[in-house]
Amino acid sequence: MKLKYLSVVLLCTVLMLNIIFTQYMVHQYFFAHFQNTLMAAIINVLLFPVAFFIYKYDKNQSKGVKSE
């Protein structure tokens, strides 16, 4: 089975961004900066479809490849 390293790296990057923005959101909420909190939450929500698109694209690309 051939791994798609680019998609793995992209998914890891999206996961890292989710962790960073979640931590930033909690930090801003603690200090009562609610506008920044909402912006970080919106970015977190928008990153999910990006990760889903990367996953679906990689899955569709690997359908045509037979495992050896």
FENZITA-V694795 format. One record per backbone hydrogen bond with DSSP energy under -1.0 kcal/mol. CO is the residue of the C=O (numbers start at 1). NH is the residue of the N-H. E is the energy in kcal/mol with one decimal. If there is no record, write none. Layout:
BEGIN
co->CO nh->NH e->E
co->CO nh->NH e->E
END
This chain:
BEGIN
co->3 nh->5 e->-1.1
co->4 nh->8 e->-1.8
co->5 nh->9 e->-2.5
co->6 nh->10 e->-2.5
co->7 nh->11 e->-2.5
co->8 nh->12 e->-2.3
co->9 nh->13 e->-2.1
co->10 nh->14 e->-2.4
co->11 nh->15 e->-2.3
co->12 nh->16 e->-2.4
co->13 nh->17 e->-2.4
co->14 nh->18 e->-2.3
co->15 nh->19 e->-2.2
co->16 nh->20 e->-2.5
co->17 nh->21 e->-2.9
co->18 nh->22 e->-2.1
co->19 nh->23 e->-2.3
co->20 nh->24 e->-2.4
co->21 nh->25 e->-2.3
co->22 nh->26 e->-2.3
co->23 nh->27 e->-2.3
co->24 nh->28 e->-2.7
co->25 nh->29 e->-2.3
co->26 nh->30 e->-2.2
co->27 nh->31 e->-1.4
co->28 nh->33 e->-2.8
co->29 nh->32 e->-1.4
co->33 nh->37 e->-1.8
co->34 nh->38 e->-2.4
co->35 nh->39 e->-2.0
co->36 nh->40 e->-2.3
co->37 nh->41 e->-2.0
co->38 nh->42 e->-2.4
co->39 nh->43 e->-2.2
co->40 nh->44 e->-2.1
co->41 nh->45 e->-2.2
co->42 nh->46 e->-2.3
co->43 nh->47 e->-1.5
co->47 nh->51 e->-2.1
co->48 nh->52 e->-2.5
co->49 nh->53 e->-2.5
co->50 nh->54 e->-2.2
co->51 nh->55 e->-2.4
co->52 nh->56 e->-2.7
co->53 nh->57 e->-2.6
co->54 nh->58 e->-2.3
co->55 nh->59 e->-2.4
co->56 nh->60 e->-2.5
co->57 nh->61 e->-2.0
co->58 nh->62 e->-1.9
END
